[in-house]
Amino acid sequence: MKELFPAKQVMGFVFSLILTAVALLVYFTNMSFAVGMTILLVTAFIQAFLQLVVFMHAGESKDSSAIYTNIVYGIILAAITIFGSLLILIWDM
């Protein structure tokens, strides 16, 4: 019976709830903008990684290196798009 219980998924769900509670604490407490945004960004990236690995089973297939390579490529493209937009629209470069 122990092998049928999804312990990894339950622990991932509990950890997701904890990360969500931390994000809610940032919202409801009176902290500075920089500290709040830092905590929110860190918890968001941890949450995204947790969802990817635990619930979408990214590391359990034979092509896990290709999946992680595509994720890194997507993150790099997103960063280029965001920083390029900031350069053009806000910083007038």
BELWOGI-V370640 format. One record per residue. N is the residue number from 1. PHI is phi in whole degrees, 0 to 359 (999 if undefined). OMEGA is omega in whole degrees, 0 to 359 (NA if undefined). Layout:
((N:PHI:OMEGA) (N:PHI:OMEGA))
This chain:
((1:999:181) (2:297:181) (3:288:179) (4:272:181) (5:280:182) (6:279:184) (7:298:181) (8:297:180) (9:290:179) (10:294:178) (11:295:176) (12:297:178) (13:294:179) (14:296:179) (15:294:176) (16:296:177) (17:296:178) (18:296:178) (19:296:177) (20:294:177) (21:296:177) (22:297:178) (23:296:177) (24:293:176) (25:296:176) (26:298:182) (27:291:187) (28:272:178) (29:265:183) (30:260:179) (31:241:182) (32:292:183) (33:297:183) (34:295:180) (35:293:180) (36:298:180) (37:292:177) (38:297:179) (39:297:180) (40:296:179) (41:294:180) (42:295:180) (43:294:178) (44:294:179) (45:291:176) (46:295:179) (47:298:180) (48:296:178) (49:296:179) (50:297:179) (51:298:182) (52:295:186) (53:281:187) (54:279:189) (55:265:179) (56:260:174) (57:54:183) (58:292:184) (59:268:186) (60:262:182) (61:260:178) (62:288:182) (63:262:184) (64:295:179) (65:292:177) (66:292:178) (67:296:180) (68:293:176) (69:296:178) (70:295:178) (71:294:179) (72:297:178) (73:299:178) (74:296:178) (75:294:178) (76:297:178) (77:296:177) (78:295:179) (79:295:178) (80:297:179) (81:295:181) (82:294:182) (83:291:175) (84:295:177) (85:295:178) (86:296:179) (87:300:184) (88:282:191) (89:275:186) (90:255:187) (91:269:176) (92:52:179) (93:250:NA))
